[in-house]
Amino acid sequence: MRLLTLSGALMLNLLLAQNISAAVIYAGQERAAAVCSQCHGIKTPSADAPFPPLAGRDFAYLKSALEQYRDKTRKSDIMNAIAGSLTDNDISNVAAYYSGLKP
């Protein structure tokens, strides 16, 4: 049973790594600089903003959160409006970019 759990975890990590490497990180950097960084910054949040930094966060978490904001299953007037304009590729690219940064 332990072997199945370990192999399952390895498979999940491999799939996540493929998703991250498949995403266009430079496109994510461009989108993050244009949209996200105004509140979340790149490595640290903007000085006057109460928003959390995104650098170094888990790829799957960021992707899921952005999809939920876009689909309005996660509520935030600001984030629902911003994420509403993001495509699936935009979301993957931004998640890949921020998850690859060191906080």
N, C-alpha and C positions, 0 to 999 in steps of 0.2 A: 504494500500500500504506500509506503514511504517513497518508493521509486516512482510510482505514478505521480505523486504530488510534486516531487522534484522535477520530473520530466515535464509536467504541466507548467510549472513555473518557468523552466527554461524556454519552453515553447512560447509562452506569453511574452517573455523578455525579447525573444527573437522577433516576434511580430511587431512589438512596439518599436524596436530598433529599425526595422524595415520601414515603418510608417514615418519615423523621424527622418531617416535618410532620404526617403522618397519626397518629402516635402521640400519645397524650394525655400531654403532658409533666408536667402537674400530678399525674396518677395515678402517674407514675414518681417524682416528687418525694416523694409520700406513701409509696410502697412503699420507696424508698431510705431515707427518714428512719426508717421503722419497722424495717427489716431490715438493709439493707446498711451503713448509717452506723455501726453499732455496731463494726464492724471496719475498714471502708474509709473511714469519715468521709464528709464531703461534698466538701470541697476538698482536705483532707489526711487521712491515716489517723489513727485514734485514737492518742493518745499512747503507750500501752503495747502497741500491736498491731504485729506485723511484716507487716501486709498492705499491698499497694500501693494508692496513691490511684487512683481511677477517673475523676476529673474530667478532661475534655478528651480521653479516650481515644476511639478511632475507634468509631463506631456499629456498623459491621458486625463488628468484632472483639468488642465487648462482647456483642452479640447472639449471635454464634456461640459464644463461651465459655460464656455462661449456658445455651444450649441443650445444649452438650456436657456441662456439669456436671449438668443436669437428666436427660439421657439416660444418664448415667454412662459416657460414652465418654471423658470427661476425669476423672481420678481426684483426689478430695480428699474425705475423709470429711465435713468441715464443709460445703464447697460443694455436694456431692452432696445432702446432707440439706436445705440451705436452698433450692437451686434446684429440688429435687424438687417443691416446692409451688407453683412459679411457672407460670402459664399462658403461652401464646404472647403474649397482650396484655401481661401483666406484664413479660415479658422485653423486648418492644419498647419499652414505656414507660420502664423503668429504663435501658435502653441509650440512648434518646433524651435522657433527663434528664441522665445523666452525660456523654454526649458533647457536650452543649450548654454545659456549664460550662467556665469558664476555670480551668485548674489554678493 
